[in-house]
Amino acid sequence: AQKITQTQPGMFVQEKEAVTLDCTYDTSDPSYGLFWYKQPSSGEMIFLIYQGSYDQQNATEGRYSLNFQKARKSANLVISASQLGDSAMYFCATTAQGAQKLVFGQGTRLTINP
Amino acid sequence: GAVVSQHPSRVICKSGTSVKIECRSLDFQATTMFWYRQFPKQSLMLMATSNEGSKATYEQGVEKDKFLINHASLTLSTLTVTSAHPEDSSFYICSASRAGGVNQPQHFGDGTRLSIL
């Protein structure tokens, strides 16, 4: 079965610094997707970035980039030039068994300090 | 703008009440939608996969008679928590994605906070 592990329960970063949120995954599927979502205190889930298992290049979306290391089965999220509004829970997720349903990690609570 | 709408955003009701939550895809047809449950300070746990025109697929340990799912159209799935009790209090959130396989991101509704007194 698919599994996502996020080993950082909480991260504290100074504003404008870059931050890396760790994510490792375990799957036996040759084709899978990796996703990062942001969940503010209001509860909604905001899609940030996607990486496909066959993608050769790391995904980037604005200030977000995904450091994809397939051999190590890691998909870390990098946020550059952090902002106060980046404070939230961040979830890494993967698709399971060729289906669109998501398996989530435990999440990392990111706090940006002014 | 939002591509998935979920309603209501918050429900407070007495024990024994049945509560219906709606999830709508706004600008695309969704043959499949997903329902998740999230307890405070925890991650999202998939409850069931809602399939348009057929029965939902429930995850292990989820009571299908307790959590009724109906997906009668390509843009609407409903979750009914039947005879809700305090232990059913939680954050329920739905998602849907455009067709295209595993590389399509799930778009989530804003969630429903259910509180059973």
Interface residues (C-beta under 8 A of the other chain):
Chain A: S31 Y32 G33 F35 Y37 S42 G43 E44 M45 I46 F47 Y50 G52 F91 T95 G98 A99 Q100 K101 L102 V103 F104 G105 Q106 G107
Chain B: T32 F34 Q42 S43 L44 M45 L46 T49 F91 I93 S95 S97 G101 V102 N103 Q104 P105 Q106 H107 F108 G109 D110 G111 R113
